[in-house]
Amino acid sequence: MARSFEDKRSAHQKIAAGLRRQITRGDLAPGAQLPSTPVLMEQYGVAGTTIQKALLMLKEEELLLGQPGKGVFVKGSTQQAISPAVYMPPAATGEPYRWISEAEKRSQRGSSKLLEVAVVTPPYEVARALGLEEGGQSLLRKQILLLDEEPTELTRSYYPLELAEGTAMMERRRIRGGTPTLLSELGHPPREFVDEVSSEIPTEEEVVALELPKDMPVMLTFRIVYSDDERPIEVSLLAKAAHRYRMRYRIPVP
């Protein structure tokens, strides 16, 4: 016998979810005008206050924009696809961090803001991935990545101390070309990375850093970067706003 299940979200949350999906997948394009409140009331069989609550949610997410006397229009765009593989190779000598150079190819402005550089006892799964003993420490470099001045990703990257000590990685400053370039110069080029991607309820730090609207999940990537002999040289926790971005992987079939 099939098990029945009920969507217990409020009516306005369900309506907002449906409209959000149409916006992020391109069915409602930027600049498109939504039907009037009476039309939406009839379409969904709800009161006007319910429609207004749903539209307010999407306005707070910066997906809709109300224009007095004209109506409600789609402000946001389809989700932007991010291809992790293009950021992994070290930048060429003298070239900027790949986050910046790849953004330029899309006619965007990429930038970063370094938040913290510290020797820390990393979270359990990070310590295990780095092969640290209990209580072992690593270097943390935390930063915000931005596209066109909008916070895109909160990055918390951990490195083995034996690789980082005595290098520019220990300093509170950005590194020309990024840490992959520096690690390559030190004889530890990235050879492979493994991603585990999940959707999670954001922490307070993630909500503030990414300027997330209420009740919006984050897309969390747990990444391990390996060098030669499968040595882990970096473990990162990468948090993105789930409603703004999607991950794109191109994987050859063996």
Secondary structure by P-SEA (a helix, b strand, c coil): cbbbbbccccaaaaaaaaaaaaaaacccccccccccaaaaaaaccccaaaaaaaaaaaaaacccccccccccccccccbbbbbccccccccccccccaaaaaaaaacccccccccccccccccaaaaaaacccccbbbbbbbbbbbcccccccbbbbbbcccccccccccccccccccaaaaaaaacccccbbbbbbbbbcccaaaaaaacccccccccccbbbbbcccccccbbbbbbcccccbbbbbbbbcc
